[in-house]
């Protein structure tokens, strides 16, 4: 009897300890404290006076830069022959790369003035935020649309290896009146810090949360105290941080890359794998989420760039800056991989989903602004001990949240998981097509989903 009492007592202690640990790992956390005016520019802040003016911006590339690039592409080193029978399993196929280089050199650069005109077709500006020059598109609906529709401000956020070029078909849809929505949008689409024509940080530590602060301060500079946020890739992570740190500023947050990395989310993922029919609406997404071992192996295979940029971004950045062909291969390989299993091993896979000119526009933005290194640093800063200690995915946001999951994107969090972070999840949809770069690939589909989400917000 005495032994039984001791055993029960010991078991109770184990259960109590286990419950305490479980609660410690899974309960929501308080919001960390941030300095919302931190200086990121060069030198000492005491010598800095912020220029708050908003200046028009035009892309104006010197013809000598284009001529020099053509010469570099003419000096292309002999690319290594691909292995027999291999398409893109080893990375961007070198035979395909040779074709891209030829088109880039002979046809694309020959019409650079036309491509530059397209890039300048949306109104662009710069202003200084926290010591940095920030570049952004600011596109407004026309007078006729304003007469018939309500207007809402929208912050549109891109990721890597993308740029604002992803939004050139999406933004005009957002600013035009459509029968399916009572709203049109004033769109602000910034180049993230260190991307494109936005100045890179000179100080260590500009992670996804600090990026969110810069983006929110940009919206305040433009006079928008309340606004919507939409994003994919880093834009989704930054948007999530923004909606968490500044819920009073965010009307609603819509993501096309809904991910959540918490111990509780991982546990729920394991539980759901035993009965996916209960948690996922379609067999396509059951195949995409489970089995978990396959997803882990796929993640390891496709995330080599992540590990490099999260540890040594300046090394890979230097290699890419010095080699335009390498830069193009490094970026285009991600677009090739995003085209889905029916296309990602095809030589014409990318052009079935995107246009080669749009993809080269994006490559050119990285090349012309020398931003391969500074863009990659966002991975290093957002995998730092400091940023990870915030555990932002465990800080709840009351902001209305909407999630669009595209079939060939990264495996997204289920509603059961997302509601831990977003108790006000009001819109959730699964699409049996498209991939990671939805704004570039299926802008109309993304717009329809976004419009459905906005219609559900109690404005």
N, C-alpha and C positions, 0 to 999 in steps of 0.2 A: 504493500500500500504506500509506504514511504517513497519507494522507487517511482511509483506512478505519479505521485504528487510532484516529485522533483522533475520527472519527464514533462509533465503538463506545464510546470512553471518555466522550464527551459524552452519548450515549444512556444509558449506565450511571449517570451522575451524575443525569440527569433521572429515571430510574426509581427510583433510591435516594432522591432528594428527594421524589418522588411517594409512595413507600411510607412515608417518614417522616411526611409530612403526613397521609396516609390513616390511619396508625396513631395519630397525634396526635388526629385528629378522631373516631376510632371506638372507641378502647380504653376500658374502664371506668375511672372516676375514683374516688379515695378519698373517704370521707365527710368533709364539712367539719366544723369544730368549732362547736358551739352552746352557748350559755349556757342551761341548762335551767331556770333560776329567774329569768329576766329579768323585771324589773318593768315592767308596762304601764299601771299606773294613773295617776291625776293626781298632780301634785306630785312631791316628792322622796321617794325610797324610804326615806330615813333617818327620815322622819316616819311611816312606815307600819308597822302591825302587823297581820299577816294573821289574819283571823277564819276558822278552819278548821272551824267548825261547819257542819253540813248542815241547812238550814232548809226545812221544807215550804213550798210555794208554790201559790197559787191565783190564777187570773186573776179580777180583780174590777174591772170597768169601770164607772165612775160613769155613771149614766143621763144626766147632763148632756152627757157626751161623745157619746153616741149621738144625743141630741136635736140637738146642734150639727152632727153629721155629716149628719143628715137635712135640716137647714136648708141646709147647703152643697150637698147634692145637689139641693135645690129651686131653688138659684140657679145651676144649671148654665148656662154660656154656650151660646149657639147653636153647635152643632157644625157644622163645615164640611161641606157636602154632598159625598159621594164622587163621583168621576168616573163617568160613565155606563158601565155594563158592568163595573165594577171591584168585586171582592170584597175580598180581603185582600192584594192585591199591593202596596199602598202603605202597609201597616201595618194596625193594627186598624181595621176598617171603622166609620165613625162612625154609620151607621144601626144596626149591631149594638151599638155602644157605648151608644146611646140606650136600647136595650132592656135592656141590663145595668144601666144607672143606674136605670131605672124599677123593675126587680125589686129591686135593692139597697135602694132607698129605701122602696118600698111593702111589700115582702114580707120580705126578708131581715132588715132592721133591726127590723121588727115582731116578729120572733121571736128577737131577739138573746139573750135569757135562755136560750133553748133551745140556741143555738149556743155560748154561753159554757159551758153545762153540758157540752156535748160536749167542748169543749177542756179542760175540767177532769176529764174522765172517766178520764184516765191520771194516775198519781201523779207530781207534779212537785216539784222542789226547787231550791234555789240554794246555792252555796257560793263562797268567794273563792279564786281561783287566780291567782297572779302579779299581784295587785293589782286583779283584775277579778271582779265578781260574774257567775258563770256559771249560767245556767238550764239545767235538764235534766229530761227524763222518765226515771224509773227504775222500770221495770215488771218484776215478778218472776212466775215461774210459780206456780200455786196448789199447795197441799199435795199434792193427788192426783197432779198431774203429776210432782212431785218424787219421789213414791214409785215411779213406774214408769219414769222417764227420768233420764238423766244431765244435769246442768246445766252450761252453759257461759256465761261472761259475753261480751256482745257490745256493742261500740261502734258505734252507727248514726249515720252522718253525712250531713247534707243539703247542698244547694248553693243557688245563686241562680237564679231568683227564688223559690225554694222556702223551706221552713221545716220545723219539726218536724211541721207539719200533714200533710205528705206521708206520715207513718208511722202514722197513726191506724187504718188498716185492716191494715197490715203487722205492727205490734207484737203485737196479740192472737194472730195466727197463730204468731208466734215463741215466745210464752209458753205456748201450749197444746200438750198432748201430741198427736202425730200418728203414725199407723201407719208412715209412710214413713221416720221418723227415730228414732234411739235417744236423741236429745237434745232438751232444751228450753233456752230462753235467758233469762238475766237481762239485759234490754235497757237500755242507757244511751243516750239520744238527746238530745244537747245542742243548744241553740241556739248556732250558731257565734258567736264574738266579734263584737259589733256587729250581730248579727241577733236579732230578736225581743226577748226579755227578758234576753238576755245583754248586759252592759255593753260599750260600745265601748272600744277602746284609746285612750289619751290621748297615746301616743308614736308617732312614725313608725316603720314597719318591720314591722308584724305581718302577715307574708306567710303563704303556705301552710305553710311549714316551721315557723314560729313558732306558727301555729295548731295544727299537729300536736303540738307540745310541750305546749301548754295542754291539749289533749284527752287526751294521755297522762297528764299530771299530775292531771287530773280522775279518771281511772280508778284511779290510785294512791291518791288521796284516798278513794275508795270501797272500797279494799281489794282491787282487782283487779290483781295483778302480772302476770298473763298473761290475754290476752283476744283475741277475734276482732274484726275490723274489717270493716264493710261500708259502701259508699258509692257514690253517683253524683254527677255534676257536680263541684262543689268538694269534696264529700265523698269522691269518688274520688281527687282530687289530694292532698287532705290525708291520706287514708288511705294513699296510696302513700308520702308523706313520712314518716308515722308508722312504717310497716313498714320503711322504709329507715334511719331514725335510731335506732329502738328495736326491732330484730329480736328481742331477748331477751324483750320484753314481748308480742309479737304471735304468737298461735297460728297465725293464718291471715288472709289479706287477700283479700276478695271485692269485685270492682268490677263495676258495670253501666255504666261509661263508661271503657273501657280505651283510653287514648290514650298515645302515646309520641312525644315530639318531640326527636329526636336526628339528627345527620347520617347515622349508619348506618341509622336507621329510615327516613329519607327515601330513601336509596339503595335500600333493600330494597323500598320501596313502588314506586319506578320500575321496578325489575327485575320485580316481581310483576305489574305492569300489562301486560307483554308475554305473560305466561302465567298469567292469574288462576286457571284451572282447577286449577293445581297447589297453590294457596295458600288458596283459598276454597271452602267446601263447597257453596255454593248459588248458583244464577244470580241470586237476589235480592240477594245480597251482592256479587256481581261487578258488578251494576248500581249498587249503592250506593257501592262503592269506586272504580270506574273508569268513564269516563276521568278522569284526574287534572285535566284542565282544567275539566271540569264541576264537580268538587268544589271547585276553587279559586274559581270564580265563585259557587257556592252559598255558600261560606264568607264571601266578601266581602259578599254580599247579606244574610246573616243575622247578621252579627257587628258591626253598627253600634254596638249597645249596648256591646259589649266595648271598642271603641276609645274611646268616650266615658268609660266607667268606668275604663279603664286609664290615662286621661290627666287628666280633669277630673271626678272623681266628685262633688265638692262642688257643682259647678254644676248638674248634672242632679238631684242629690239635693235641692237647694233648690227647684227647679221642681216636683218630685214631692211634697215635703212640703207645699207651699202649695196643692196641687191634688189632691184625692182622686180626681177623675175621670181626671186625667192619670196618677196613680199606678196606678189600675186598668188603664187602657189599656196602659201600659208593661209591666206584669206579665202581663196576660192575653194580650197579643200573643205572648209566648213559649210559653204553653200552647197557643194556637191553632196556632202553627207546628209544634209537636211532634206533632200529631195524624196526620201522614202525608199523602201526596198525595191520598188519597181523601177526606179531610175538611178539610184546612187552608184550603180556599177556600169551605167551606160555612158558612152562617150558624148552623147547628146542629152544626157540627163538634166544638166543645168538649164539648157535652153528650152526644155520642155516645161520648165517651171518658172524660170526667170527669163530675162533677156540679157545677152552678153554685154550690151552697152550699159545697162543699169549696174551690172556687177563691176564692170570696169570703171564706171563713175565712182563707185564706192572705193575701189582700190586706189584710184587717183586721189581721192580725198586724203587717204593715209599717206600716199607718196608725196603729194604737194605740201602737206603740212608737217611732214617729218614726225608723225605722231605714233608710229609703231611702238616705240619705247614707252612713251608717256601714257598711252592708252592701256598697255599691258600692266602698268603699275597698279591699276585698280584691283587686280587680283591679289597682288602682294599685300596691299593695304587692307583688303577685306578678308584676308586670311591671317591677319596679325593677331597676336595674343590679346591685344587691347580690344579690337573689334569683336572677336569671338567671345570675350568675357561679357559683352553687353547682352548676349543671348536674345537678340531682338525678336527672333521668331517666337519666344515665350512671353513677349510683352504684348498684351492684347490691344487691338485697335477697335474702337466702337464705330469706325467709319463704314458706311455701306460699301460692301465689296462684291465684285462680280468676277467670275472666272470663265474664260473660254479656253477649252482644251482641244488642241489640234492633234490629230492622230499620230503624226510623225514627229512631234516635238518630244522633248524630254518627258519621261513619265511624271504626270502631274499629281499633286495631292488630291485625295478624295474629299468630298464634302465633310465626311466624318472627321477627317484630319484638319481641314481648313477652319472649321468652326472653333477649334481650340484657340486660334489666333484671331479669327474674325467672327465673333458671335453674331454680327450683323451681315452675314453672308446672304444676299438677297437674290443672286442670279448665278446659275451654274449650268454650263452647257458643254456637251461633247460633240466634236465634229469628226466624221470618219474620213477626213482628207486633210491635206495641207500640213505644213511643218513649222519649223522654228521661227521663220521670218515671215510671219503672217501678214504684216502690213505691206510688205513688198510682194508677196505671193498671191494673197487673196484679200486685197483691200476692201472690196465690197462686202465680202463675208464677215470680215472683222468689224466693219462699220455697222452692219445689221445687228451683230451681237452686242456691240457697244450701245447702240440706240435702244435695244431691248432692255439693257441694264439701266440706262438713264431713266427710261420710262417707269421703272420700278422704284426709283428713289422718291421719297416723299419730300419734294422740294417746296 
